[in-house]
Amino acid sequence: MLNRLARSAHELDEWLHQNVGRAYVAILGWGLVASMIGSVTVLGHALSGGRSGLTPALTLVFQAALLVNQLAQWNDLAERRRRRKERV
């Protein structure tokens, strides 16, 4: 079921890219920027919290991984845009 949901989301994403175009990419870009700012904020709080233990460590690992993934998505959007401009 999760695979079907992921495949459907991918197909919808492709459809939105093709049919909505720039507006969809703009929404994704702004959403990624806001999410990255949120991740950096959470990382900053986790680092400056001064607490020790498993929860702050897990928060750091999770937020760092999330930030890496968001940056990769940002790069994917930029690459897709560059390829589209080269075709025109």
N, C-alpha and C positions, 0 to 999 in steps of 0.2 A: 504494500500500500504506500509506504514512504517513497519507494522508487517511482511509482506511478505519479504521485504528487510532485516529486522533483522533476520528472519528465514533463508533466503538464505545465509546471512553472517555467521551465526552460522554453517550451513552445510558446507560451504566452509572452515571455520576455522577447523572444525573436519577433513575434507578431507586432508587439508594441514598438520595437525598434524600427520595423519596416513601415508601419502604418501611422504611428504618431510621430516618430522621428525626433527632431530636435527638442521638442517639449518634454518627451519622455527622458531623453538623455540629460536635459537640464534638471529635471526633478531628481533623477538618480545622482547626478553630480552634487547638487546642493544637499541631498540627503546623506551622501557619503561624507561630505565636509562636516556637516553637523554631527554625524556619528563619530568621526575621527576626533573632533574637538571634545566630545563627551568621553571618549576613551582616554584621551590624554588627561582630561580632568580627573577621571577616576584613578588613573595611574598616579597622578600627582598626589591625590589624597591618600592613596595606599602607601606611597613612599614616605610621605611626611607624617603619617599617623603615629609612628613611633611604637606601634604595637608589634609584638612578635607572636609567632604561632602559625598554625596551618592556614587559617582563613585569609590573613593578609597575603601570604605567599601564593595561595591559589588565586586570589584576586589579581595579583601581579601577573602571574603566568597567563591567566585567561585574558586579561585586558591587553597584554602584550601580543598574544596570538591574534586576538580580534583586530588590533590595530594593523598588524602585518597583513591580515586578510583584507582589510578595508583599503589599505594602500595598493594591494594587488588588484582589487576591483577598480580602483581609480585608474590604475595603469591600463587595465583592460578597456575601460571606457575611452581613454585617450588614444589607445592604439586603434580601436574601432573607428574613432573619429578621423584619425590620420588616414586610414585606409579608404574611408569614404571620400575624403577630400582628394586623394590621389586619383580616384576613379572619375571624378568630375572634371 
